[in-house]
Amino acid sequence: MEMLKNEWKKLASNKMLLISCIVILFIPIMYAGGFLKSNWDPYGNTDKLSVAVVNLDHSVDYQGKKLDIGSDVVDKLKENDALDWHFVSQEEAQEGLKNREYYMVMTLPADFSKDASTLMDVNPEKMTIEYETNGSLNYIGEVISKSAAKDLKSEVSNNVTKAYTESVFEQISTIGNGFAKAADGAEEIDGGTGKLADGSQQLTDNLETLSSSTLTFKEGAETFEVGVKEYAAGVSQVNDGAQQLTNGINQLYSKVGPLEDGGALLEKGSNDLTNGLETYTNGVSKLADGTKILNENSAAVKNGTVEISNGVDQVKTGSDQLLTGLNQLSSELDQSLSQENADKLRYLMGNLDSMNENIQKLNTLLNGQSSTAGSGGVEASLQQTGSSVLNLTGDITQATTELADAKTSVKDLEETIQADTDSNTSAIEKTAAFQSLSNEQQEELLSAIADQKDAELASLTTIKDQLNGANTTLSNATDNTTTTTASLNDLQSELAVTSELAGQLTELKTQVGALAQGSNALLPATTQTIEELTNGLTKIQTALEQQGTGSNKGIIQGVTELNQGLATIQNGLSGQDGLVNGVTNYTNGVNTIQSGADELNTNSPALTAGSQQLTNGIGQLAGQLPNLVEGITQLNTGSNQLVHGTTLLDGKSGTLIKGATSLADGSTKISDGSQALSEGSETLGSGIETLKDGTSQLATSLLDGSEEVNDVNATNKTTDMFSSPITLKQEKYSKVPNYGAALAPYIMSMSLYIGAVVFTTIYPVRKRSTQGKSSLAWWQSKVSVAMLVAALMAVIECGILLMIGLDVLFVGKFFLLAVLTSLAFMSIVLTLVVAFDNVGRFVAMVLLVLQLGGSGGTFPIPLTNSFFQTIHLWLPMTYSVYGFRQAISSGLGNDIYWQANFVMIGIIIVFNGLLILTMYFLQKKNQNNEVKEVEETVKA
């Protein structure tokens, strides 16, 4: 209720909007009242419609009287106030029509009366009234003028008919005297016809005797003619049959000779056929056995072909996998033979050479020491030996360091191979090609990469083992030199142990010698192993990537070509025209051949038996041929004689028929002539009797007629009845007093609809007066104003129409339907505008235009086109127009009135329901603003 109150407060506070709503209340009555009042009773004011009359007629004499119909018409029109008649000259009439003074010019031509006097002429002339209208000045005026011209035509026709009637009745008395004289003559004719009847009867009796005699002769002649014709037709048919028989026998006779020859040939051919069939059946049996063996082997051929095709498919798949693996191997070899790995190998080989050189120096140094030094120089020798041992220790330490560097290089190379292999494996596993392989193919590829890595690591392991052996040797040498150094230090105090020291020195020399020997053997082998590994990888890479022809082709090139060849073989086996389909078709063909051969073999005995029967039958036929030839010869001779006789007989039939026909025609003419004479005589007698009766009746009738004609006494009423025998009498089922009352239902409906459209244009129906309220409250606030305005518009319109003179039979019903119609139209327009804004107003105007043409408010709906007839019952204004007509002038029935009320109530309910839904969705989408924005716009 709060939003409802705010709506009315906003309306009351906005003076411009309030004044607009008050003005809107009078829009329907301004439209309806103005239109209806201006056209309230146009047909009641036709005496103000100017029409010019031009009389060019000249009077004529008719049967001794003056006939001046033109002047009579002018006199009648001067007494007629249906139109504003102006009697002018032809020039004035044309000038007035041109200057829009007259709606019509009516002209009575110069021969108007003359044409009226030609009724009894051979070629009577119709009277013509000429009229000219200007429809552009006003079409309704033209229609009214035409209606007046038709009325004038009817009036003139009645006057002319009356004049003729008076003339006819004047001649009736003269005709009565003539009837009396004619009656006297008829009695004299009646006496003469009695004598004529007696003579006619005698003639008729004699002619009947003649007719019966000629009829008997005619029947005999006709019977004779029919028999002759039947005889001639039979002779002709016999002759035709004889001719056909002779022709057939002649043809049969001409074939006798060939028949004899053919019989002999046929007998010989049947014997040959029998002999040939024996050979044929033997061949068919062999064919069946061969095709059976062929069919048994065809299945194996087909299965083998399929197995070959499957094997080629597997080889092709393996070839694809091999080609992929070789390409990956080539890529990995490129990485393995990179510059970085080559530099590490060269560094390792250089350290190995340096280590071997130091070991050889140590061995040379030890070998240079004398193992048999004298006792006098023992101390000096020991000192020199101690110095040499110190130098040897330094060399061993350096060799050990270099050996450690070599081991580090090998370890780095091992790690590089391991890392490269892992990264390559990871990259391969991520490729789409690898993912498309089966699990077995993936494992096989990864296994090949792992095997390659293991082979490279195995080579490095061998090198590491050799380096570890050299390291062990150097470690032992280091221990020996340490022991030797300790021993040399102890020799200063223990010279007694010189022999033991010499033994240890000898052992040291032996171990160093072994180390030098082992180093000389190990270094070339290690270097050779590394070089062989490098060269082997290079050769593998070259063998893989080499391009050439013949034996110079690389592995990848060869596998690629092999793969392409396998694809070609695969297509040749499995393609549409491949070997597999060909073998299948071949197998099917072999099956078909076997079936046919079996069927031939099965039917061979029957064929042989039939051939034998044919041979026997032909033998019997050949034995009977001589008798047949003799009979045909005799038959040919007899048929020729028969044809000769029938031809002579048929040639004479025409003469016989002609004579019989002539006889029959003559007898028919005699009979017909006598019959015609007899019938003519009877007709003559009957006619004479009729004539006698007729003349007697004529005399009586003429006498009676003359008396009746002389008794006729025509008055003015008689002539009026004769000229205008029909009077129109109208009974009104309902009374519509004028044009305004007839148009009021239509104009009222239209004005109420226009009022609703104008209201929704001025009033802010899409804006809420209060925020935060429900859509139902919004609907109540807007509908309370709109429906009150609609009801007031209807009440004001009805009240003022009653005040200006609209005659309404049922005032209460009139007001009720007006209010419901206004509420219904307001509901329709309000829903359209709230839902679609300006587009809704446009749709409302389109609906108005459709209702103006399809509601039947002006012309009867059957007179409109089919489109408006179709939509007529779907338009709201249709029901309001019919309801208003019933309330104003009755004549349609209360059911029509209440139907209109119920339709309007239904429209109010349906469209208010749609309006509530529309406001609900608009509020939900927040597509509305405060009403004050619209109010400010209206004020501006």
C-alpha positions, 0 to 999 in steps of 0.5 A: 500500500505504501507504493500505491500511496506514493504513486498518487502522491507523486501524481498529485505533486507533479502538476504537469503530469496531473493536468496531462492525465485530466486532458487524456480523460477527454481525448476519446470524447473529443475524437468520437464526439467531433467525428460523429457530430460532423457526420451525424445525419448526412443522408438527412441533408441531401436537399443541400446537395447541388445537382444541375438539370439540363432539359434538351427534350423536344415534344412529339405527337403520339396518336394525336396527342402531344408527348413532352416527357422532358417537361413533365420530368422537370415539373416533377423534380421541382416538386422533389426536395430530395436534392438541391435541383438547379435547372440550367442550360448545358453551358451553365451546368458544365461551368458549374461542374468545373467550378465544383458548384454541382456534384452531378449534371443530369441531362434529358437529351433532345430525342427523349420524348421521341424515343418514348413513342417508338414502343410499337415500332419494329426497332424501338429506341430506349429512353436515355437519361445522361448524368455526369458526376465528379467523384473527386469532389466527394465520392459519397456525394457521387453515390447519392447522386447516382441513387437519385438518378436511378430513382428518376429513371424509375419515375420516368419509366412509370410515367411512360408506362402509364401513358402507354396504358391509357392509349391501349385502353382507348383502343380496346373499345374499337377492338370489341366491335371488330370481335363481333364482326369476326364472330359472324364470319366464323359461323359461315366458315363452320358450315363449309367445313361440314361438307368438306369433312364428308368428302374427305372420309370417302377418300380415306376409306379407298386409300386404306385398301390400296395401302394394305395391298402394297404392304404385302408386296413390299414385305415379300420383296424385302424378304427376297432382297435379304435372302439374296444378300445373305446368299451373296455374302456366303458365296463371297466368304466361301470364295475368300476361304477357298483363296486362303486355303489354296494359298496355304496349300500352295505354300505347303506344297512348295515346302515338300521338297525341302521337307524331304531333304530336311528330314534326312539331314535332321535324322543324320543330325540327331545321330551326330547329336547323340554321339556328341552328347556321349563325348560331352557328358564324359567331358562334363564329368571330368570338368566336375572332378577338376573343378572340385579339386580346384575348389578344394585348393582355392581355399588354401590359396586364399588363406595363404594369400591372406597370411602373406598379406598379414605378414607383409603388414607385420613386416611393414610395421616392423620396418616403420619401427626400425626406420624410426629407431635408426633415425633416433640412433643416428641423432644420438650418435651425432651427440656422442661424437660431439666436439666436447666428448672428442676433446675429453678422449684426447685429454685422457689419451694424453695423460696416459702417455705422460703416465707411461713416460714417467713409469719408463723413467723410473724403470730406467733409473732402477735398472741403472743402479748396480746391485753388486756395489763394493762395500767401500762405496756402500754408503755413497751408493746408499746415499745416491740410492736414497736420492734416486728413491726420493726422485722416484717417489716424486715421479710415482706421485706425479703418475698417480695424480695423472692417473687420477685425472685420467680416471676423472676424465673417464668418469666424466665421459661416463656421466656424459653418456649416461646424461645424454642417453637419459635426456634422449630417452625422455625426449623420445618418450614425449614424441607423438610418434613414440606415443602412437607405438604399442607397449611392446614396440616402445619397450623394444625401442627403449631396450635398443637405446639402453643396449647402446648405452650399456655397450658404451659404458662397458667400453669405459668400464674396461678402461676404468678397470685398466686404470684401476690396475695401473693405480694399484701398481703405482700404489704398490710402488709407492709403498715400496719406495716408502719402505726403501726410504725407511730402509735407507735411513736405517742403513746409516746405523745398520750396515749389517743389513746391506744384503737385505737392502740389496734384495729389497732394491732388487725386488723394487727394480723387479716391481718397477720393471713389471710396472713399466712392462705392464704400462707399455702393454696397457697404454697401447691397448687402452689407446687402441680401445679408445680409438677403436670405439671412436672409429666404430661409432663414426663408421656406424654413423656413416653406415647409417646416414650414407646416401648412394646407389647399389652397395653404397646405400646407407642403412637408413636409405636402404630401410627407407626404400625397403619401407616404400617397397613394402608399402607398394607390396601391401597395396598390391595385396590389400588394395581394392584391385589387390591380390587378396580381393582377386583371390577372393573373386577367383575363389568365388568364381571357382565355387560358381564353376563347380556348382555349374559343373555339378549341375551339368553332370547331374543333368547329363543323363537326362540330356542323353535320354532326351537326345535318344528319344529325339533320334527315335522320333525323327526316324519315325517322321522320316518314314512317314514323309513320302505319304505326307508328300503325296497327300499334299500334292493331291490337296493342292490340285483339288484346292485350285479347282475349288477356287476356280468354281467359287470365283465364277460364283462370286462374280455373278452375285453382284448382278443378282443382288442389284436386281433384288435391291431394285425390286425391293426399292420399287416395292418400298416406294409403292408401299410408302406412297400408298401409306402416305396417301392413306395417312394424309387422307386421315390427317386431312379428315382429322384436320377438317373435323378440327377446323369445323370444331375450331370455327364453331368455337371461334365464332362463340369466343369472338362473340363472348370477347366482344361483349367482355371488351365492351364492358372494360372501363379503365380508370386512373387507378387501373393505369397506375396499377398497370404502370407501377404494380409493386409497392415496397414495404419495409419492416425494421427489425431494429431501428438505427435513426441516423449515420451517427448512431450507426458509426458510434460503436466503431468510433467509440471503440477506436477512441477508447483505444487511442486514449489508452495509447496516449495515456501510456505515452504521457504517464511513466508506466515503466518507472517505480515511485518507490524503490525496494518494493515488490513487483506486485506493489509496482503493478498495483500502483500503476494499475490503480491510476491507469484503470481509473483513467480508463474507467473515467474516459469511458464514463465521460465519453458515454455521458457526453454522447448521450448529451449530444443526441445519441439515442441509446436503448439500454443505457446501463448496458451501454455504460458497463460495456464502455467501462469494460472495453476501456479497461481491456484496451488499457490492459493490452496497451499497458502490458505492451508498453511496460514489456517493450517500451517504444516498440510496444507502443508501435505494436499497439498502433499496428494492432489498432490499424488491424482492428480498424480494417478487420472489426467490421465497424464501417462496412459488412465484413463479407465485403472486405478481403479475405485477410480481414475476414480471417482475423475478424474474430480474433480482434478485441474491437470486433466484440466491442463494436457488436456489443455497443450495437446491441446496447444502442439499437438492439437487433443482435441479441443479448448473447452477443452483448454478454459475449462482448462483456466476457471477452473484455473481462478475459482480456483484462485478466490475461493481460494483467497477469502478463503485466505482473509477470513482465514487471517481475522480470523487469524488477529482477533484471533491475531495468527500471529507475525512479519515477522522479527522473521521468517527472523531471523530463515531463517538467522540462 
